[in-house]
């Protein structure tokens, strides 16, 4: 409807060029009215959700077996992950099957990553959340060993992250974990808070607020759902957002106190 209106209106304002411009603008309006703010076909969203779930469990299996054995801690982490997703028994069995598939020594993850990139590769937040979940998985036993680190780098490379981008994300996720349960869990809390946001003490309040807002936008439930994040995984993204919020609140409080002391 709006495609036609846009084309006609564009013709009277800008001629033939206006027809093209009006048609494109009208198409965006039609998509917004049909599919909401995300602007994507619901079928596409469902396909993205299915591929996201499939990929995350396959890669979790590969990561868990990266050092040659799957530890009890890693098994527990995956079980907790499934519980947080509130999966049905059928979905749970499917997730376990995918995990075991990825854990096979000769399993090649490249075709799965190519499949993920074909459907989700243009959505930055989906790639970011995929890496965040995998980094959290790798850190579940307290540290990343060399095999896990190398595999994560390989996965990041397939998701079009360079070394510096991956290192920054890894450092941020590691330090965000220090603010689990809504409170600082490290004696170096303020230092960790800056790292969790990917900023430094030398950055201005404006720069820090911009970094904070960018992270909160990446973890925003409505935005993630609109881009194809499986509904069941939103709760986990919300946990990450709470850690970012706690880190930012600590920095903000410290800076406000410093300003009062001057």
Secondary structure, DSSP 8 states (H G I E B T S, - for coil): -HHHHHHHHHHHHHTHHHHHHHHHHHHHHHHHHHH-TT-S-HHHHHHHHHHHHHHHHHHHHHHHTTTSS--HHHHHHHHHHHHHTT--HHHHHHHHHHHHHHHSTT---HHHHHHHHHHHTT-HHHHHHHHHHHHHHHTTTSS--HHHHHHHHHHHHHTT--HHHHHHHHHHHHHHGGGGGGS--STTHHHHHHHHHT--TTS-HHHHHHHHHHHHHHT-HHHHHHTT--GGGHHHHHHHHHHHHHHHHHHHHHHHHHHHH-
